[in-house]
Amino acid sequence: MSVVRRLILLSCVTSAVAAQSAPKDDSFFESLGGQVVKPQAVRTKKDIPTIARLADDSIVSIVMSDKDGKPIAQGSGFFVSADGLIVTNYHVISEGSSAVAKLPDGAFYAVDGVLTFDKARDVAVIKAHGKNFRPLTLGDSNRVQVGEEVVAIGNPLSLESTVSNGIVSGVRTVQDEGGKFLQITAPISPGSSGGPLFNMVGEVVGITTMYLKGGENLNFATPINDAKLLLRGRPTIQKFPDEPETKETSTSADKADDDLFHVKSYDSTDRTVVVRYGTRLIQAKVSSSILCDVSHPIDEFNADKDCEHVSPIAGEYVGENIPSVVFMEDHPNPDRPYQAYLIGPSTYGSLTLMVNFKKSKVLSEIWEIQKTVEAK
């Protein structure tokens, strides 16, 4: 079992939303705490801030790793049951042998495996290790109309819980891709694949899937009813497909130009770190640094025994570039015997520095963002 797969829960999430009663073909899904919209459900329109707030504890970053525990890809996903079922795109989990799911508050959950997938429709259901998650409510994508307002939430370039809005500009049938797609004007960027697409009632009606490079506002989502079909029955957990790495097509939403964080300075007196990210300068303060021993199986892990608070290591990276998790493999550092990468910024205003030490220990350091300015 790889190191990243053995990452442990760093904090708790809110209690699960109570499941509604279910028709027969949704019994397994709803027995796990999933929510499906019933015809008689009250449909109250919400504004965008409300939709984003209610969804915040339910949308995750999915980090895929190879057999050596090295992160190789990142995408988005969302909980559809209290017991940890996550819907995402198949291409997000197609390469790699293990995964972790990260919530915006910094909590990490190992992924037990894949329950089911439809490669042609680019949909997959994976299972996070844990319980009492907060699932999103699934709507009926057959009711979506052209011109209807929608909201997309995902983690483009590791910028967690990024919210964008637009309309459904068309419903397209793509024979080679196995059926219909929702064409939307809500922007989709690298890392957004697998995120939820909401209607203005706050129901998930699609899974953001791909965009066309060079096509202004040509973005697509898989109808959520395709995922609901996969949630029927009683699937068993299986290993990740771990397909050989292939060149991405122009429609993938998970590849982009290099993405690096440059650490400019660190003041050990007040634990202040300054990072350049693209055109922005980010000033943050190290709030915690925790080192955990992950050399044993995850079911034997004991946080009280295996984790300890340590001194910050932000200062060791001054003058260096740290890749985001998506581009870690593109920026190997031969001068260090271990791998480091940054996740975030999250909606909670923090960056998370993750360091894997010789496949036996993992350090998680939280940098709370104090301010962000445009670099000159």
N, C-alpha and C positions, 0 to 999 in steps of 0.2 A: 504493500500500500504506500502511495507516494506521500511526501511530506505535506504538500498543500492539502491533500485529501484529509489529513489528520488535524487540520486546523480546528480549533474549538470555538465554542460559543463564547464571545467576549462580553456580551450583555444580553439582557432579556428584552423581548418585545411584548407588546400589549396583548391582552387576552383575546381569544378568537371571537369573531362575530358569530352569534348563534345561527345554526343552520336551519333553513326552512324545510318543511316537509316536502317530499319529492315524489314525482311519478316513478313508475317501476323502472324505466330505463335509465334513470338518473340515481337509483338507490345507492349504488356503491359510491359514486362521487359525493352525494350529499351525506352519506354515513360518515365521511371523513371531514365534514364541516363545510363543504362547498356550497355555493349559493347559485341557484338558477332562477331567473325571473319567471314568475308565474303570470298567466294571462290576467289574473285579477289584481296583480300588484299595482299599488298606487305609484304613478309616474310623475314626480315633481321635478321640474326643471331646476338645475343648479347653475351657479356661476362658476367660472374657471378656477378661482382660488379655492372654492369649496371642494370641487372635484379633486384638485391637487392635494389638498390637506387630508381628505378622507382616504386617499390612495397611498399616502406616503409610507405607511408601515407595511405595504403589501407588494411593493415593486423592488426587485433585487437586481444587482449586478451579478452575472454568472461568469466566473473565471475558470476557464478550462486549462488543464495542465497535462503535460506529457508523462510518460512512464517514470521519468526522473524527478517529477515534481516541479518542473519549470513551467510557469504560465505561458501559454501560447496564443490565447484568444480571449476576448471578452465580449459579452453581449448582455441583453436585458431579459427579464422574465418577470412573472407575477404569480403570487399565490392564488390558488383556486380552491384550497381546502385548508382546514385548521391543522391537519396532520402533515402538511408539508408538500402537497402536490404543487408543482410549478409548471406553468405553460410557457413555452418559448419557441423559437424557431429551430428546426432540425439542424440547419447549417451552423448554428451557434454551438451545438454539442457534438457535431459530427467528427471533429478531430480532437484527440486527447483521450486519456484514459481515466481522468478523475476531474472533479470540479468542486468548487465551493460557491455558495450563494451569500452575497453580502447585502445587508440592509443599509439604508442611509445613515443610521445611528452608529454604524461601525461594527455591528454584530455579524459574525461569520458563522455559517452552518455548512458542515460537510454534506455533500450530495451522495446519497446511497447508491443511486444508479438511475437508469431509464425505465419508466414503466411502459411506455408505448410511443410510437412515432409514425408519421406519414411522410416519407421522404418526398413524394411527389408534391404534396401540399406545403412542405417546409414547416411542419408542425411537430413538436415533441412535448412529452410530459415527463418531467423528472421528479425525483422525490428527495427533499431535503431532510436531513436527520434532525428530528425535533418534533415539537407539538405546540399547540396554542398559537399558531400563526393566524394572521388576519387576512382572510380571503376576500377577493374582489367579487362583486356581483356580475354574473355573466348575462348579457342581454340576448336578443334575437337578431342576428345579422340579416335575416330575411326581411326585416322591417326597415332596414336602412334605406333612405331615399337620397337620390342625387340632389345636391344643394343643402343637405343637412349639415349643421355645425358639428365638428368633432374636436376632440382634444387628445393629443399624443403625449405620453410621458415615457421617458427612457433615460439611458445613460450614455449619451454620445461622447466619445473620447474620454470616458470615465468621469464626465461631469454629471454626477448623479442627480436623478429626479429632475431632469430638464423638461420643462413644459412648453409645448407649442400647440397652436390651434389653427384650424382651417375649416374647409368644407369637404364633403364627398363630391368630387367633381365627375365621377363616373363609376360604373360597375362594369369591369372588363372580364371577358372570358378568354383565358389563355390556354389553348388546348395542350400545348407542350408542358404546362405546369399543372394540369389536372383539373382545371375548373376556373371559378370566378375569383377576382380580386377587387378590392375596393380601391379606387384611385382617389387619393386625397391631396389637398394642398398643404396640410400640416407638414412642416419640414422634418425630414429624417436624416440623421447624420451617422457616421461610423460609431458603432456601439449601441445604437438604438434598436437593432434587430431583436425581436422577441418581446418588445414592450407592448403595453396595452393601448388600444385606441378606444376612447370613451365617446359615447353620445352625451348629450347635455343633461341627461338624467343621472349620469354617473355610472352607467352600465358599460361593461366591456363589449364592444361589437366587432373588434378586430385585433389582429396581432401585426404590429408594424414589421414589414418584411424586407422591402428593398426600395431602392431609388435608382433613377437613371442618371448617370453622370452626364452633364451637358444638357440635361433637360430641366428647365426651370419649373419647379414645383411638380415634377412628375414623381410622385411617391405612391407606394402601394402597401396594402395591408391584407392579410389573409382573413376572411370572415371567421368570426369566433365560433360559428356553428360547426366548422370543420374540427375545431378542438373539442367541442362538446361531444362529437361522435366518438372521439378517442377515449373520453372519460367514462363511457359506458362499459359495463362488464366488470371483471375482476382481474386486471392485468397483474403480472408478477414483475418484481424488480429484476432488471438484466443489466449487463455491462454496457458501457458506452460503445458506440459503433467503432470509434478509433480508426476512422478511415485515413488512408495515406494523405498527406498534405498535398493539396492541389492549388493551382493558380486560381485566384478569385476572378469571377466574371465582372463585367462593368456594372452589374446590377446589385452587387453585394453592398450592404450598408455597414460593413465591419472592417473595411480597409481604408486607410487614408495615408497622408504624408506623415513623416516622422513626428512624434509627439514626445517632447522631453521637458522635464522640469530642471532648471539650472539653479543650484543652491548658491546664492551670492554671499551670504554672511550668516553667522550665528553668534549670538551674545549669550555666553553661559551664565552671566549674572542674572538675567531675567528670562532666560530660555527663549529668546526671540530669534526666529529664523526668517530670512528673506529669500524668496524663491521667485525666479522669473519663469513665467509660463506663457508662451506665445508672446503677445504684446502686453501682457500684464505683469505687474510686480505684486506679489502676495507677501504680506507680513503676517506671520503666525507665531503662536506661542506653544511650546511643547507642554502638553497637559499630562501626559502619561507615557510610560515606556515599560512594556511588559514582555518578559522573555519566558517562553514555554518550552518544555521538553516534549517533543512529539515523536520520540523514537519508538513508542509502543503503540499497539492498536488503539483506535479511537474509543472503543467501548471500555478500555481500561484507564482512560484519562481521568485525572482528578485535578481540577483547577487549583484547589488549595495546596496540593502537594507538588504539582508539576509546573506551576507558574510563580514568578516572582517579579517585583518591581525593580527596575535597574536604572542606572543613570542614562540620560538621553545620549543618543549617538548622532544627532543631527550635525554636530560640529565636524564629524569625520567626513562629511560630504561637501564641505565648502569648496567651491570651485569646480565641482563635478556636475555632470548631467545624470539625472535619474529618470529612466523611462517610465511611462505609465505602463500598467500591466499589459495593455494591448500590444505594445511595441517592445516588450522586454527582450524577445529573441533577436530583434533587429539591432540591439545595442549591447552586445556582450562586453564585459569589462575584465580583461585578462589580468589586471592588477589586483583583483579581489578574488578570494577563494569561495565567495558566496554571492548570491544574487539578491539585488534590491530593486524595488519598484514602488511607485506611489499610486494610490487610488484616491480619486476625488477630483476637485472639491465636491463635497456633499451638500445637501440642502441644510444640514446642521452646521455648516460653516467650518469644515475641517478637511484636512488631508490626512491620509493614513499611510505611513511608511511601513512597508513590510520587507523583512529581511529573512532569508532562509540560510541558516548556518549549517553547512555540511550535512544537510538532510536530516538533522537530528533535533535542531532547535529553530524556533520561529520567533522573531521579535516583531511586535506591533507597537508603533509609536504614533500617537495622535498629535497632530499639529492644528490647534484651534486658530482659525483665521481671524485676525484683528481688523485688517483693512486690505483693500485691493485698489490699485491705481494703474492707469495706463503708463507703460514705460516710455521714456523719452528716446 
